[in-house]
């Protein structure tokens, strides 16, 4: 346990003491993570990627820390994967990091209309969850500092 405490970054004691930073960009307690599981019809992956990259644009990114749309790796290649995937569709997972829930809601929330039918490339309705960090670690690598060439 002593080794763990000795290696703790200098910022950790402030949080352990209950100090809260006033700059929202630095306040991890207000940060929210949005997870969206996209279930895409087999053969429609290109159409979905085109939609996500060019039509589902986040116009005001001032509260967006970063967003990553990811394809799922094969459980055959990585047998430790335990997430149950349905073979009837291709799964993509969207991870959005936002400064706070209000900014996500302001920028994206109005587009989340469950009354609207699934999009033509969706095999099943997407699933979403908003999570709040309880604990965190910081690595020595930063998020990418550039936008993917095909994303607007």
C-alpha positions in Angstrom: 0.0 0.0 0.0 2.9 2.4 0.7 4.2 2.0 -2.8 0.8 2.9 -4.2 0.6 6.1 -2.2 4.1 7.1 -3.1 3.4 6.7 -6.8 0.1 8.7 -6.6 0.3 11.8 -8.8 0.5 15.2 -7.0 -3.1 16.1 -7.9 -4.6 13.1 -6.0 -4.1 14.5 -2.5 -6.2 17.6 -3.4 -9.1 15.3 -4.4 -8.6 13.1 -1.4 -8.9 16.2 0.8 -12.2 17.1 -0.8 -10.9 20.0 -2.9 -12.9 20.6 -6.0 -11.4 22.5 -8.9 -13.5 25.5 -10.1 -12.6 25.0 -13.8 -15.1 22.5 -15.1 -12.6 21.2 -17.7 -10.5 20.1 -14.7 -13.3 18.8 -12.5 -13.5 15.1 -13.1 -16.5 14.9 -10.7 -18.7 16.7 -13.3 -17.4 14.8 -16.4 -19.8 12.4 -18.0 -19.1 9.5 -20.3 -21.7 8.5 -22.9 -21.7 4.9 -24.2 -23.7 4.0 -27.2 -23.9 0.5 -28.6 -24.7 0.6 -32.3 -26.2 -2.5 -33.8 -25.6 -2.3 -37.6 -27.0 -4.6 -40.3 -24.4 -6.8 -41.9 -23.2 -5.2 -45.1 -24.4 -1.7 -44.0 -21.2 -0.9 -42.0 -19.9 1.6 -44.6 -23.2 3.5 -44.7 -23.2 3.7 -40.9 -19.6 4.9 -40.8 -20.4 7.5 -43.5 -23.4 8.7 -41.4 -21.5 8.8 -38.1 -18.5 10.6 -39.7 -20.3 13.2 -41.9 -23.9 13.6 -40.9 -24.0 13.0 -37.1 -21.8 16.1 -36.5 -21.2 17.7 -33.1 -21.3 21.3 -34.2 -20.4 22.9 -30.8 -17.5 20.9 -29.4 -16.7 23.2 -26.5 -17.9 20.7 -23.9 -16.7 17.6 -25.8 -13.5 16.2 -24.4 -13.3 13.5 -27.0 -15.4 10.9 -28.8 -14.3 7.5 -30.2 -16.3 5.3 -32.4 -14.8 1.8 -32.2 -15.3 -1.5 -33.9 -15.4 -4.6 -31.6 -12.4 -6.9 -31.7 -12.8 -10.6 -32.3 -13.4 -12.8 -29.2 -11.6 -15.6 -31.2 -8.4 -13.4 -31.3 -8.9 -12.3 -27.7 -10.5 -15.1 -25.7 -10.7 -12.9 -22.5 -13.5 -10.9 -24.1 -16.7 -11.7 -22.2 -19.1 -9.1 -23.7 -21.9 -11.1 -25.4 -22.3 -10.0 -28.9 -25.1 -10.9 -31.3 -23.8 -12.5 -34.5 -26.8 -11.1 -36.4 -25.3 -7.6 -36.6 -22.0 -5.7 -36.5 -21.5 -3.9 -33.2 -19.8 -0.5 -32.9 -19.3 1.2 -29.5 -19.3 5.0 -29.3 -17.6 6.5 -26.2 -18.1 10.2 -25.7 -16.3 12.1 -22.9 -18.1 15.3 -22.0 -17.2 18.1 -19.5 -20.6 17.6 -17.9 -24.0 16.1 -18.5 -25.7 19.5 -19.2 -23.4 20.2 -22.2 -24.0 16.7 -23.6 -27.7 17.2 -23.2 -27.5 20.7 -24.8 -25.5 19.5 -27.8 -26.8 15.9 -28.4 -29.8 15.2 -26.2 -32.4 16.7 -28.5 -31.4 14.2 -31.2 -32.2 11.2 -29.0 -35.8 10.6 -29.8 -37.0 7.1 -29.0 -40.2 7.7 -31.0 -38.2 7.9 -34.2 -37.8 4.6 -36.0 -34.3 3.0 -36.2 -32.2 4.3 -39.1 -32.1 2.2 -42.3 -28.6 0.7 -41.4 -29.6 -0.3 -37.9 -30.4 -4.0 -37.2 -31.8 -3.1 -33.8 -32.3 0.1 -31.8 -29.1 1.4 -30.3 -28.5 1.2 -26.6 -27.2 4.2 -24.6 -26.0 4.9 -21.1 -24.6 8.0 -19.3 -22.1 7.2 -16.6 -20.4 9.3 -14.0 -16.8 8.6 -13.0 -16.5 7.3 -9.4 -12.7 6.6 -9.4 -10.1 7.2 -12.1 -6.5 6.7 -13.1 -4.5 8.8 -15.4 -2.0 7.2 -17.8 0.9 8.8 -19.5 -0.7 8.9 -22.9 -3.1 11.6 -24.1 -6.2 11.4 -26.3 -5.4 12.0 -30.0 -4.9 15.7 -30.6 -6.4 15.6 -34.1 -9.7 14.7 -35.7 -9.8 11.6 -38.0 -9.5 12.5 -41.6 -13.0 11.3 -42.5 -14.8 12.9 -39.6 -16.5 16.3 -39.9 
